[in-house]
Amino acid sequence: MHLVYNCTGNGPALLFLHGGFVTQDEWQFQVEHFAPRYEVITCDLRGHGESPHSAGQYTMALFADDVIALLDELGIAQVICCGHSMGGMVAQELALNYPQRIRALILAETAYCVRATPLMVAGMWLTRWMLRLISIRWLVRISAWEHGRFNPSVGPYVEREIGQHAADKANYLQIWDAIYAFDTRSCLSQIACPTLVLVSEHNRQAHAQARHLIQTIPAATLSVIPAAGHMLNWDNPVAFNTIVERFIASLSR
């Protein structure tokens, strides 16, 4: 699987992995900030954006294998990897399955499992059932409203990105099923690289997962991005970039 990608700048390799149903355009504020000092790699994951869709089951491990193939193509031996939401799930798979390729990990508004409690199981089951009955365009409007509360540019971006899946609902459901199946609870303690866990101030649903991540990953720390929701890297890019930059600087110490 050949992923569509962009590689900008020179310096230590910094890989950004986008969330589910959107594309690498999510990282435009980070590319602008980090490219003067880093080699910044972004890509559209399988089934997203301009990268090909495929038949069969999607998994986070499959997405991770695609990313490794891209790094091999680029001749990049090791990266600092930042993943947002579903991209953070892919990042966990990278750190677990290819530890020698990941210098450090940044997990932004992500989860180790969306079925971690009975209440979450019930909620996810209901959501999966609803997804098969309602239109993508209706889902787009809900997502745009939910994610656009803290930055007026986020709503139109989310609406445009997720709206691209309206033409292929089967692919949309494949991505959703990969998110539903993901579970690293039993192996988080095996992530050995330095890890920064980021959550937004206002998306309280992510905080419990973040606490478990920092309690279980041996070298993990937590930071909160103020005045932000789930799209924290758009809602408050200055704080996001500053905290990520500070974490990267700490690696050399």
Buried (B, 14 or more C-beta within 10 A) or exposed (E): BEBBBBBBBEEBBBBBBBBBBBBBBBBBBBBEBBBEBBBBBBBBBBBBBEBEBBEEEBBBBBBBBBBBEBBEEBEBEBBBBBBBBBBBBBBBBBBBBBEEBBBBBBBBBBBBBBBBEEEBBEEBEEEBEEBEEEEBEEBBBEBBEBBBBBBEEBBEBBBBBBBBBBEEBEBBBBBBBBBBBBBBEEBBEEBBBBBBBBBBBBBEEBBBBBEBBBEBBEEBEBBBBEBBBBBBBBBBBEBBBBBBBEBBEEEEE
